[in-house]
Amino acid sequence: MFLGISEQITLDEKSISLPEGATLLLFTDGMTDCRNPQGQPFNLERIQLTLSNLVGLSAREVCDHLMGALKGNQLNAQMADDVTLVAVHVLGDK
C-alpha cells in the first residue's frame, strides 16, 4: 500500500517484544526484486544469510552492509525499483 496517497487507510497494528541486542529490519520489495546481470533476484534467503552474519552491529552498520551486499550482487545491472531499508537495534540498559 502506498503511504500518503489517501487520507483514509486501514492498517493492521501488532505489538512485538524484541530482546536486547535484537535487530528489526524493514525493507521494500526493491531489495528482494533487485537482480544480478544473470537475472537472479537478491531474494529473502540472501537477505537472511547476509543478516545472520551481522550480529552485534549497529542499525546503520546493518543497513550499510546489506546495501553493500545488494550492490555487490547487482554489479552493473540496472535497478528496476528503489530500495528502502530501516533497521532498529535494541540496546541494553546502561
C-alpha positions as CSV (number, residue, x, y, z in Angstrom):
1,M,0.0,0.0,0.0
2,F,1.3,3.4,-0.9
3,L,1.7,5.8,2.0
4,G,0.4,9.4,1.7
5,I,-1.8,8.7,-1.3
6,S,-5.1,8.6,0.6
7,E,-6.2,10.1,3.9
8,Q,-8.4,7.1,4.7
9,I,-6.4,3.9,5.1
10,T,-6.8,0.9,7.2
11,L,-3.7,-0.5,8.8
12,D,-3.2,-3.7,10.9
13,E,-1.4,-3.0,14.2
14,K,0.7,-5.5,16.0
15,S,3.0,-5.3,19.0
16,I,6.1,-7.4,19.5
17,S,8.8,-7.5,22.1
18,L,12.4,-7.6,20.9
19,P,15.1,-8.9,23.2
20,E,18.2,-6.9,24.0
21,G,20.6,-6.9,21.1
22,A,18.0,-7.8,18.5
23,T,17.7,-6.0,15.2
24,L,14.4,-5.5,13.4
25,L,14.8,-5.0,9.6
26,L,12.2,-3.5,7.4
27,F,12.7,-3.2,3.7
28,T,10.8,-2.5,0.5
29,D,10.3,-5.0,-2.4
30,G,13.1,-3.2,-4.3
31,M,15.5,-5.2,-2.1
32,T,14.2,-8.6,-3.0
33,D,13.4,-7.8,-6.6
34,C,16.9,-6.3,-7.4
35,R,18.5,-8.7,-9.9
36,N,22.1,-9.5,-10.9
37,P,23.3,-9.5,-14.5
38,Q,22.1,-13.1,-14.9
39,G,18.5,-12.1,-13.8
40,Q,18.6,-13.8,-10.4
41,P,16.9,-11.8,-7.6
42,F,18.5,-10.7,-4.3
43,N,15.9,-12.8,-2.6
44,L,14.7,-13.2,1.0
45,E,17.1,-16.1,1.6
46,R,20.1,-14.0,0.6
47,I,18.9,-11.2,2.9
48,Q,18.6,-13.7,5.8
49,L,22.0,-15.1,5.1
50,T,23.6,-11.7,5.0
51,L,21.8,-10.5,8.1
52,S,22.9,-13.6,10.1
53,N,26.5,-12.5,9.6
54,L,25.8,-9.0,11.0
55,V,25.0,-9.9,14.7
56,G,26.1,-7.2,17.1
57,L,26.3,-4.4,14.6
58,S,24.5,-1.1,14.9
59,A,21.4,-0.4,12.8
60,R,23.4,1.8,10.5
61,E,26.1,-0.8,10.0
62,V,23.4,-3.4,9.2
63,C,21.9,-1.2,6.5
64,D,25.3,-0.3,5.1
65,H,26.4,-4.0,4.9
66,L,23.1,-5.0,3.3
67,M,23.2,-2.3,0.7
68,G,26.9,-3.3,0.0
69,A,25.8,-6.9,-0.5
70,L,23.0,-5.8,-2.7
71,K,25.2,-3.7,-4.9
72,G,27.8,-6.4,-5.0
73,N,25.2,-8.9,-6.2
74,Q,23.8,-6.4,-8.7
75,L,27.1,-5.5,-10.2
76,N,26.3,-3.2,-13.1
77,A,22.8,-4.5,-13.7
78,Q,20.0,-1.9,-14.0
79,M,17.9,-1.4,-10.9
80,A,14.2,-1.7,-11.7
81,D,12.9,-0.3,-8.3
82,D,14.1,1.8,-5.4
83,V,15.3,0.2,-2.2
84,T,14.4,1.4,1.3
85,L,15.9,-0.1,4.5
86,V,15.0,0.6,8.1
87,A,16.8,-1.1,10.9
88,V,16.0,-0.9,14.6
89,H,18.6,-2.2,17.0
90,V,17.6,-2.8,20.6
91,L,20.2,-1.5,23.1
92,G,20.5,-2.8,26.6
93,D,20.1,-0.8,29.8
94,K,23.2,1.2,30.7
